[in-house]
Amino acid sequence: MPAFPYSTTYRTTYRTAGTVTAVAVPPSLSLPVIEAVFPRQLHPYWPQLQENTRSWLLEKRLMPPDKVAEYADGLCYTDLMAGYYLGAPDEVMQAIADYSAWFFVWDDRHDRDVVHGRAAAWRQLRRRLHAALDFPAEHLQHEDPLVAGLADSVGRLYSFLPKTWNARFARHFHEVIEAYDREFHNRAEGRIPGVDEYLALRRLTFAHWIWTDLLEPSAGCELPETVRKHPAYRRAALLSQEFAAWYNDLCSLPKEIAGDEVHNLGISLITHEGLTLEEAVEEIRRRVEESISEFLVVEKDVLRLADRLADGTVHGKELGAAVRACLANMRNWFSSVYWFHHESGRYMVDSWDDRSTPPYVNNEAAGEK
């Protein structure tokens, strides 16, 4: 039996914006617990969000107009964020959605730089992104749209919470940029990391702590370190992100095998643990399902933490409410990630003319001649 039996998919339904839509989910990727226990929700600002982010991609020249017109909505980048950061003020939601769209475009540029051997272009971009992250106002008019786009989106994100939050976000994203550099060299050398090395790298390239940081402006409150580093809160945050990264690996394995990728849990398991493709898929599914089960347990511990924080004072009430809001959105991440992978054209490899070249990328990116 093939690991991804697309020919025997079943159809399930979900509700968005008042309509019911049928989505095909392969049995090997189906997670009934997500469909039953993690109801799908979308931020009410979503329709405007989609329109504004599409316009932002055009304004910042992050995608060519023909690619935006044909693919932007179908890639569902705004759907992913609108299903995650429920309760965020509209301007926060918009800044997060634009930053997320930028992140996907950056990921595609990184991929094309690897594929076309543009090592010098990547080194230059890496330096520029570090600089734009620290001094966004100085890079808003940068000649490279990717640098200017980062400056614009993070500059807006920096406006919502105190400088201490900004410094933490910047520190976390500097680490992400460096992790992408390690990925670049691994791919250029054809080096497949071992399982433990891969899992540690994945937490950075998937930007676990960036998406977790963004829970706070969505809740309108910077959480104190004692809360962020509380074992239950930190574990719940990590589990929601691990689920997303591993489910992404499960869904993108065919695409990444087709594209000669070296960074996927399944590829590491096959290479270093001697598993067959089918066994690797089964192991990733096991990890995915365990992350869901463990989250449902630790979620109760975080709710108890929120109750203790709400100590009768005004500050305590606000802090407890913020923790509850962050936890609720960690929960939303499960369903949003799940449906994104079955709605987004980013994973529909079988519909591409060239399985190794996504149709929505621009092969004439900066640095390619």
LOBADREN-675711 format. One record per residue (C-alpha): residue number from 1; z negated, x, y negated. Coordinates in Angstrom, 1 decimal, padded with zeros to 4 digits, m for minus. Layout:
i->NUM&zz->Z&xx->X&yy->Y
...
This chain:
i->1&zz->000.0&xx->000.0&yy->000.0
i->2&zz->000.9&xx->001.5&yy->m003.4
i->3&zz->m001.9&xx->002.4&yy->m005.8
i->4&zz->m000.4&xx->000.2&yy->m008.5
i->5&zz->001.3&xx->m002.8&yy->m006.8
i->6&zz->002.9&xx->m004.4&yy->m009.9
i->7&zz->005.1&xx->m006.5&yy->m007.7
i->8&zz->002.1&xx->m008.6&yy->m006.5
i->9&zz->000.4&xx->m009.3&yy->m009.8
i->10&zz->m001.5&xx->m012.5&yy->m010.4
i->11&zz->m001.8&xx->m014.2&yy->m013.8
i->12&zz->m005.0&xx->m014.9&yy->m015.7
i->13&zz->m005.5&xx->m016.5&yy->m019.1
i->14&zz->m007.5&xx->m015.8&yy->m022.2
i->15&zz->m008.0&xx->m017.5&yy->m025.5
i->16&zz->m007.2&xx->m015.8&yy->m028.8
i->17&zz->m006.7&xx->m017.5&yy->m032.2
i->18&zz->m006.9&xx->m020.9&yy->m030.7
i->19&zz->m004.1&xx->m020.4&yy->m028.2
i->20&zz->m004.1&xx->m019.6&yy->m024.4
i->21&zz->m001.9&xx->m016.8&yy->m023.3
i->22&zz->m001.0&xx->m015.7&yy->m019.8
i->23&zz->m001.2&xx->m012.0&yy->m019.0
i->24&zz->m000.3&xx->m010.3&yy->m015.8
i->25&zz->m003.0&xx->m008.1&yy->m014.3
i->26&zz->m002.2&xx->m006.1&yy->m011.2
i->27&zz->m004.8&xx->m006.6&yy->m008.5
i->28&zz->m005.6&xx->m002.9&yy->m008.4
i->29&zz->m006.6&xx->m003.1&yy->m012.1
i->30&zz->m008.3&xx->m006.5&yy->m012.0
i->31&zz->m012.0&xx->m006.7&yy->m012.9
i->32&zz->m013.2&xx->m010.2&yy->m012.3
i->33&zz->m016.7&xx->m009.4&yy->m013.7
i->34&zz->m015.1&xx->m008.6&yy->m017.1
i->35&zz->m013.2&xx->m011.9&yy->m017.1
i->36&zz->m016.4&xx->m013.8&yy->m016.1
i->37&zz->m019.2&xx->m012.1&yy->m017.9
i->38&zz->m017.6&xx->m010.4&yy->m021.0
i->39&zz->m015.9&xx->m013.2&yy->m022.9
i->40&zz->m013.0&xx->m012.1&yy->m025.1
i->41&zz->m013.5&xx->m012.6&yy->m028.9
i->42&zz->m011.5&xx->m011.6&yy->m032.0
i->43&zz->m012.7&xx->m011.0&yy->m035.5
i->44&zz->m011.6&xx->m014.0&yy->m037.6
i->45&zz->m009.9&xx->m011.5&yy->m040.0
i->46&zz->m007.5&xx->m010.4&yy->m037.2
i->47&zz->m004.2&xx->m012.1&yy->m038.4
i->48&zz->m004.6&xx->m010.5&yy->m041.9
i->49&zz->m005.7&xx->m007.3&yy->m040.3
i->50&zz->m002.5&xx->m007.1&yy->m038.2
i->51&zz->m000.3&xx->m007.7&yy->m041.2
i->52&zz->m002.2&xx->m005.2&yy->m043.4
i->53&zz->m002.3&xx->m002.4&yy->m040.9
i->54&zz->001.4&xx->m002.9&yy->m040.3
i->55&zz->002.0&xx->m002.5&yy->m044.0
i->56&zz->m000.3&xx->000.5&yy->m044.2
i->57&zz->001.6&xx->002.3&yy->m041.4
i->58&zz->004.8&xx->001.7&yy->m043.5
i->59&zz->003.2&xx->002.7&yy->m046.8
i->60&zz->001.8&xx->005.9&yy->m045.3
i->61&zz->005.0&xx->006.7&yy->m043.5
i->62&zz->003.1&xx->007.1&yy->m040.2
i->63&zz->005.8&xx->005.3&yy->m038.2
i->64&zz->009.5&xx->004.8&yy->m039.2
i->65&zz->010.3&xx->001.3&yy->m040.4
i->66&zz->012.4&xx->000.4&yy->m037.3
i->67&zz->009.6&xx->001.5&yy->m035.0
i->68&zz->007.0&xx->m000.5&yy->m037.0
i->69&zz->009.2&xx->m003.6&yy->m037.0
i->70&zz->010.0&xx->m003.4&yy->m033.3
i->71&zz->006.7&xx->m002.1&yy->m031.8
i->72&zz->003.7&xx->m002.2&yy->m034.1
i->73&zz->002.5&xx->m005.7&yy->m033.2
i->74&zz->003.2&xx->m005.3&yy->m029.5
i->75&zz->001.2&xx->m002.1&yy->m029.3
i->76&zz->m001.9&xx->m004.3&yy->m030.2
i->77&zz->m003.8&xx->m001.6&yy->m032.0
i->78&zz->m005.4&xx->m004.1&yy->m034.4
i->79&zz->m006.2&xx->m006.4&yy->m031.5
i->80&zz->m008.2&xx->m003.7&yy->m029.8
i->81&zz->m010.4&xx->m003.1&yy->m032.9
i->82&zz->m010.6&xx->m006.8&yy->m033.8
i->83&zz->m012.0&xx->m007.4&yy->m030.4
i->84&zz->m014.7&xx->m004.7&yy->m030.8
i->85&zz->m016.3&xx->m004.7&yy->m034.3
i->86&zz->m017.2&xx->m008.4&yy->m034.6
i->87&zz->m019.3&xx->m009.2&yy->m037.6
i->88&zz->m017.9&xx->m006.3&yy->m039.7
i->89&zz->m017.1&xx->m007.2&yy->m043.3
i->90&zz->m013.4&xx->m007.6&yy->m043.8
i->91&zz->m013.0&xx->m004.3&yy->m045.7
i->92&zz->m014.8&xx->m002.4&yy->m043.1
i->93&zz->m012.7&xx->m004.0&yy->m040.3
i->94&zz->m009.6&xx->m003.1&yy->m042.2
i->95&zz->m010.6&xx->000.6&yy->m042.7
i->96&zz->m011.5&xx->000.9&yy->m039.0
i->97&zz->m008.2&xx->m000.7&yy->m037.9
i->98&zz->m006.2&xx->001.6&yy->m040.1
i->99&zz->m008.1&xx->004.6&yy->m038.8
i->100&zz->m007.6&xx->003.5&yy->m035.2
i->101&zz->m003.8&xx->003.0&yy->m035.8
i->102&zz->m003.8&xx->006.5&yy->m037.3
i->103&zz->m005.6&xx->007.9&yy->m034.3
i->104&zz->m002.9&xx->006.5&yy->m031.9
i->105&zz->m000.1&xx->008.0&yy->m034.1
i->106&zz->m002.0&xx->011.3&yy->m034.1
i->107&zz->m002.3&xx->011.2&yy->m030.3
i->108&zz->001.4&xx->010.6&yy->m030.1
i->109&zz->002.2&xx->013.5&yy->m032.4
i->110&zz->m000.1&xx->015.8&yy->m030.3
i->111&zz->001.8&xx->014.7&yy->m027.2
i->112&zz->005.2&xx->015.4&yy->m028.8
i->113&zz->004.0&xx->018.8&yy->m030.0
i->114&zz->003.0&xx->019.7&yy->m026.5
i->115&zz->006.2&xx->018.3&yy->m024.9
i->116&zz->008.5&xx->020.2&yy->m027.4
i->117&zz->006.4&xx->023.4&yy->m027.4
i->118&zz->005.5&xx->023.1&yy->m031.1
i->119&zz->002.5&xx->025.4&yy->m031.0
i->120&zz->002.8&xx->026.6&yy->m034.6
i->121&zz->003.2&xx->023.1&yy->m035.9
i->122&zz->000.1&xx->022.0&yy->m033.9
i->123&zz->m002.0&xx->024.9&yy->m035.2
i->124&zz->m001.0&xx->024.0&yy->m038.8
i->125&zz->m001.8&xx->020.3&yy->m038.3
i->126&zz->m005.2&xx->021.1&yy->m036.7
i->127&zz->m006.2&xx->023.2&yy->m039.8
i->128&zz->m005.0&xx->020.5&yy->m042.2
i->129&zz->m006.9&xx->017.7&yy->m040.4
i->130&zz->m010.1&xx->019.7&yy->m040.5
i->131&zz->m009.6&xx->020.1&yy->m044.2
i->132&zz->m008.7&xx->016.5&yy->m044.9
i->133&zz->m011.8&xx->015.3&yy->m043.0
i->134&zz->m014.1&xx->017.4&yy->m045.2
i->135&zz->m012.3&xx->016.7&yy->m048.5
i->136&zz->m010.2&xx->013.5&yy->m048.1
i->137&zz->m009.7&xx->013.0&yy->m051.9
i->138&zz->m007.9&xx->016.3&yy->m052.1
i->139&zz->m005.4&xx->015.4&yy->m049.4
i->140&zz->m004.3&xx->011.8&yy->m050.3
i->141&zz->m000.9&xx->013.0&yy->m051.4
i->142&zz->m000.4&xx->015.6&yy->m048.7
i->143&zz->003.2&xx->016.2&yy->m047.7
i->144&zz->002.4&xx->015.5&yy->m044.0
i->145&zz->001.9&xx->011.7&yy->m043.6
i->146&zz->m000.5&xx->012.3&yy->m040.8
i->147&zz->m002.8&xx->014.4&yy->m043.0
i->148&zz->m002.5&xx->011.9&yy->m045.9
i->149&zz->m003.2&xx->009.0&yy->m043.6
i->150&zz->m006.4&xx->010.6&yy->m042.2
i->151&zz->m007.5&xx->011.3&yy->m045.8
i->152&zz->m006.9&xx->007.7&yy->m046.8
i->153&zz->m008.6&xx->006.1&yy->m043.8
i->154&zz->m011.7&xx->008.3&yy->m043.6
i->155&zz->m012.1&xx->008.3&yy->m047.4
i->156&zz->m012.5&xx->004.5&yy->m047.1
i->157&zz->m014.8&xx->004.8&yy->m044.1
i->158&zz->m017.0&xx->007.2&yy->m046.1
i->159&zz->m017.6&xx->004.6&yy->m048.8
i->160&zz->m019.7&xx->002.2&yy->m046.7
i->161&zz->m022.8&xx->004.1&yy->m045.7
i->162&zz->m024.9&xx->007.0&yy->m047.1
i->163&zz->m023.7&xx->010.7&yy->m047.0
i->164&zz->m025.8&xx->011.3&yy->m043.9
i->165&zz->m023.6&xx->008.9&yy->m041.9
i->166&zz->m020.5&xx->010.5&yy->m043.4
i->167&zz->m021.6&xx->014.0&yy->m042.4
i->168&zz->m022.3&xx->012.8&yy->m038.8
i->169&zz->m019.0&xx->011.1&yy->m038.5
i->170&zz->m017.2&xx->014.2&yy->m039.8
i->171&zz->m019.1&xx->016.5&yy->m037.4
i->172&zz->m018.2&xx->014.3&yy->m034.5
i->173&zz->m014.5&xx->014.2&yy->m035.5
i->174&zz->m014.3&xx->017.9&yy->m036.1
i->175&zz->m015.4&xx->018.2&yy->m032.4
i->176&zz->m012.6&xx->015.7&yy->m031.4
i->177&zz->m010.0&xx->017.8&yy->m033.2
i->178&zz->m011.1&xx->020.9&yy->m031.4
i->179&zz->m011.1&xx->019.0&yy->m028.1
i->180&zz->m007.5&xx->018.0&yy->m028.7
i->181&zz->m006.8&xx->021.7&yy->m029.2
i->182&zz->m008.2&xx->022.5&yy->m025.8
i->183&zz->m006.0&xx->019.7&yy->m024.4
i->184&zz->m003.0&xx->021.3&yy->m026.1
i->185&zz->m003.6&xx->024.6&yy->m024.4
i->186&zz->m004.3&xx->023.1&yy->m021.0
i->187&zz->m001.1&xx->021.1&yy->m021.1
i->188&zz->001.0&xx->024.1&yy->m022.4
i->189&zz->m000.4&xx->026.2&yy->m019.5
i->190&zz->m000.1&xx->023.4&yy->m017.0
i->191&zz->m003.9&xx->023.8&yy->m016.4
i->192&zz->m005.6&xx->020.8&yy->m014.8
i->193&zz->m009.4&xx->020.9&yy->m015.6
i->194&zz->m011.9&xx->020.3&yy->m012.8
i->195&zz->m013.7&xx->017.0&yy->m012.6
i->196&zz->m016.9&xx->018.0&yy->m014.5
i->197&zz->m015.0&xx->019.9&yy->m017.2
i->198&zz->m012.6&xx->017.0&yy->m017.6
i->199&zz->m015.3&xx->014.4&yy->m017.9
i->200&zz->m017.0&xx->016.5&yy->m020.7
i->201&zz->m013.7&xx->017.0&yy->m022.5
i->202&zz->m012.8&xx->013.3&yy->m022.1
i->203&zz->m015.9&xx->012.2&yy->m024.0
i->204&zz->m014.5&xx->014.2&yy->m027.0
i->205&zz->m010.8&xx->013.3&yy->m026.7
i->206&zz->m011.6&xx->009.7&yy->m026.3
i->207&zz->m013.9&xx->010.0&yy->m029.3
i->208&zz->m016.9&xx->008.4&yy->m027.7
i->209&zz->m019.3&xx->009.1&yy->m030.6
i->210&zz->m016.8&xx->008.2&yy->m033.3
i->211&zz->m016.4&xx->004.6&yy->m032.1
i->212&zz->m020.1&xx->004.4&yy->m031.6
i->213&zz->m020.7&xx->005.7&yy->m035.1
i->214&zz->m018.5&xx->002.9&yy->m036.5
i->215&zz->m020.8&xx->000.3&yy->m035.0
i->216&zz->m023.1&xx->001.0&yy->m037.9
i->217&zz->m020.9&xx->000.2&yy->m040.9
i->218&zz->m019.8&xx->m002.9&yy->m039.0
i->219&zz->m023.5&xx->m003.9&yy->m038.8
i->220&zz->m024.1&xx->m002.8&yy->m042.5
i->221&zz->m026.8&xx->m000.4&yy->m041.6
i->222&zz->m027.2&xx->003.3&yy->m040.8
i->223&zz->m029.5&xx->003.5&yy->m037.8
i->224&zz->m032.3&xx->006.0&yy->m037.8
i->225&zz->m032.1&xx->008.9&yy->m035.4
i->226&zz->m035.0&xx->007.6&yy->m033.4
i->227&zz->m032.9&xx->004.5&yy->m032.6
i->228&zz->m029.6&xx->006.3&yy->m032.1
i->229&zz->m031.2&xx->008.8&yy->m029.7
i->230&zz->m033.4&xx->006.2&yy->m027.9
i->231&zz->m032.5&xx->006.6&yy->m024.2
i->232&zz->m031.6&xx->003.0&yy->m023.7
i->233&zz->m029.5&xx->002.7&yy->m026.9
i->234&zz->m027.7&xx->006.0&yy->m026.2
i->235&zz->m027.1&xx->005.1&yy->m022.6
i->236&zz->m025.6&xx->001.7&yy->m023.4
i->237&zz->m023.3&xx->003.3&yy->m026.0
i->238&zz->m022.2&xx->005.9&yy->m023.6
i->239&zz->m021.6&xx->003.5&yy->m020.8
i->240&zz->m019.4&xx->001.3&yy->m023.0
i->241&zz->m017.3&xx->004.3&yy->m023.9
i->242&zz->m017.2&xx->005.7&yy->m020.4
i->243&zz->m015.9&xx->002.4&yy->m019.1
i->244&zz->m013.2&xx->002.5&yy->m021.7
i->245&zz->m012.1&xx->006.1&yy->m021.0
i->246&zz->m012.1&xx->005.6&yy->m017.2
i->247&zz->m010.3&xx->002.3&yy->m017.3
i->248&zz->m007.8&xx->003.9&yy->m019.6
i->249&zz->m007.3&xx->006.7&yy->m017.0
i->250&zz->m006.8&xx->004.1&yy->m014.3
i->251&zz->m004.2&xx->002.2&yy->m016.3
i->252&zz->m002.4&xx->005.2&yy->m017.7
i->253&zz->m002.2&xx->007.2&yy->m014.5
i->254&zz->001.4&xx->006.3&yy->m013.8
i->255&zz->002.5&xx->007.1&yy->m017.4
i->256&zz->000.7&xx->010.4&yy->m017.3
i->257&zz->002.0&xx->011.4&yy->m013.9
i->258&zz->005.5&xx->010.6&yy->m015.2
i->259&zz->004.9&xx->012.7&yy->m018.3
i->260&zz->003.5&xx->015.7&yy->m016.4
i->261&zz->000.1&xx->015.2&yy->m018.0
i->262&zz->m002.9&xx->017.3&yy->m016.8
i->263&zz->m005.7&xx->015.2&yy->m018.4
i->264&zz->m006.6&xx->012.2&yy->m016.3
i->265&zz->m009.6&xx->011.7&yy->m014.0
i->266&zz->m007.3&xx->010.7&yy->m011.2
i->267&zz->m005.2&xx->013.9&yy->m011.6
i->268&zz->m008.3&xx->016.0&yy->m011.6
i->269&zz->m009.6&xx->014.3&yy->m008.5
i->270&zz->m006.3&xx->014.7&yy->m006.7
i->271&zz->m006.0&xx->018.4&yy->m007.7
i->272&zz->m009.6&xx->019.6&yy->m007.3
i->273&zz->m011.2&xx->017.2&yy->m004.8
i->274&zz->m008.2&xx->016.8&yy->m002.5
i->275&zz->m008.0&xx->013.0&yy->m002.9
i->276&zz->m004.8&xx->011.1&yy->m002.3
i->277&zz->m003.5&xx->008.9&yy->m005.1
i->278&zz->m004.9&xx->005.8&yy->m003.5
i->279&zz->m008.3&xx->007.5&yy->m003.0
i->280&zz->m008.4&xx->008.7&yy->m006.6
i->281&zz->m007.6&xx->005.2&yy->m007.8
i->282&zz->m010.5&xx->003.9&yy->m005.7
i->283&zz->m012.9&xx->006.5&yy->m007.1
i->284&zz->m012.0&xx->005.7&yy->m010.7
i->285&zz->m012.5&xx->002.0&yy->m009.9
i->286&zz->m015.9&xx->002.8&yy->m008.5
i->287&zz->m016.9&xx->004.6&yy->m011.6
i->288&zz->m015.5&xx->001.8&yy->m013.8
i->289&zz->m017.4&xx->m000.9&yy->m011.9
i->290&zz->m020.7&xx->001.1&yy->m011.9
i->291&zz->m020.5&xx->001.6&yy->m015.6
i->292&zz->m020.3&xx->m002.2&yy->m016.0
i->293&zz->m023.2&xx->m002.9&yy->m013.6
i->294&zz->m025.4&xx->m000.2&yy->m015.3
i->295&zz->m024.6&xx->m001.5&yy->m018.8
i->296&zz->m025.8&xx->m005.0&yy->m017.8
i->297&zz->m029.1&xx->m003.5&yy->m016.8
i->298&zz->m029.6&xx->m001.2&yy->m019.8
i->299&zz->m028.5&xx->m003.9&yy->m022.1
i->300&zz->m031.8&xx->m005.7&yy->m021.5
i->301&zz->m033.7&xx->m002.5&yy->m022.4
i->302&zz->m031.9&xx->m002.3&yy->m025.7
i->303&zz->m032.7&xx->m006.0&yy->m026.5
i->304&zz->m036.4&xx->m005.2&yy->m025.9
i->305&zz->m036.0&xx->m002.2&yy->m028.2
i->306&zz->m034.6&xx->m004.5&yy->m030.9
i->307&zz->m037.5&xx->m006.9&yy->m030.4
i->308&zz->m040.0&xx->m004.1&yy->m030.9
i->309&zz->m038.2&xx->m002.9&yy->m034.0
i->310&zz->m038.5&xx->m006.4&yy->m035.5
i->311&zz->m042.2&xx->m005.8&yy->m036.3
i->312&zz->m042.6&xx->m008.5&yy->m038.9
i->313&zz->m041.6&xx->m006.4&yy->m041.9
i->314&zz->m038.4&xx->m007.0&yy->m043.8
i->315&zz->m037.1&xx->m003.5&yy->m042.8
i->316&zz->m038.1&xx->m004.1&yy->m039.2
i->317&zz->m036.3&xx->m007.4&yy->m039.1
i->318&zz->m033.1&xx->m005.9&yy->m040.5
i->319&zz->m033.2&xx->m002.9&yy->m038.2
i->320&zz->m033.8&xx->m005.1&yy->m035.1
i->321&zz->m030.8&xx->m007.3&yy->m036.2
i->322&zz->m028.6&xx->m004.3&yy->m036.7
i->323&zz->m029.4&xx->m002.9&yy->m033.2
i->324&zz->m028.6&xx->m006.3&yy->m031.7
i->325&zz->m025.3&xx->m006.4&yy->m033.6
i->326&zz->m024.4&xx->m002.9&yy->m032.4
i->327&zz->m025.3&xx->m003.8&yy->m028.8
i->328&zz->m023.2&xx->m007.0&yy->m029.0
i->329&zz->m020.2&xx->m005.0&yy->m030.0
i->330&zz->m020.8&xx->m002.4&yy->m027.3
i->331&zz->m020.5&xx->m005.4&yy->m025.0
i->332&zz->m017.3&xx->m006.6&yy->m026.8
i->333&zz->m015.7&xx->m003.2&yy->m026.2
i->334&zz->m015.6&xx->m003.9&yy->m022.4
i->335&zz->m013.4&xx->m007.0&yy->m022.8
i->336&zz->m011.4&xx->m005.7&yy->m025.7
i->337&zz->m010.4&xx->m002.5&yy->m023.8
i->338&zz->m009.7&xx->m004.5&yy->m020.7
i->339&zz->m007.3&xx->m006.9&yy->m022.3
i->340&zz->m005.7&xx->m004.3&yy->m024.5
i->341&zz->m004.5&xx->m002.4&yy->m021.5
i->342&zz->m002.6&xx->m005.5&yy->m020.2
i->343&zz->m001.3&xx->m006.6&yy->m023.6
i->344&zz->m000.2&xx->m003.4&yy->m025.2
i->345&zz->003.3&xx->m002.0&yy->m024.9
i->346&zz->001.6&xx->001.4&yy->m024.8
i->347&zz->001.1&xx->001.1&yy->m021.0
i->348&zz->004.2&xx->m000.8&yy->m020.0
i->349&zz->005.9&xx->002.3&yy->m018.5
i->350&zz->008.2&xx->000.4&yy->m016.2
i->351&zz->009.9&xx->m001.1&yy->m019.2
i->352&zz->010.7&xx->002.2&yy->m020.9
i->353&zz->014.2&xx->003.8&yy->m020.7
i->354&zz->012.6&xx->007.1&yy->m020.1
i->355&zz->009.2&xx->007.0&yy->m018.4
i->356&zz->008.1&xx->010.3&yy->m020.0
i->357&zz->009.1&xx->009.3&yy->m023.5
i->358&zz->007.4&xx->006.2&yy->m025.1
i->359&zz->010.0&xx->004.2&yy->m027.1
i->360&zz->007.6&xx->003.8&yy->m030.1
i->361&zz->007.2&xx->007.5&yy->m030.8
i->362&zz->009.3&xx->009.4&yy->m033.3
i->363&zz->010.8&xx->012.5&yy->m031.7
i->364&zz->011.8&xx->013.8&yy->m035.2
i->365&zz->008.1&xx->014.3&yy->m036.1
i->366&zz->007.0&xx->017.0&yy->m038.5
i->367&zz->007.7&xx->020.5&yy->m037.1
i->368&zz->010.5&xx->019.5&yy->m034.7
i->369&zz->014.0&xx->020.8&yy->m035.5
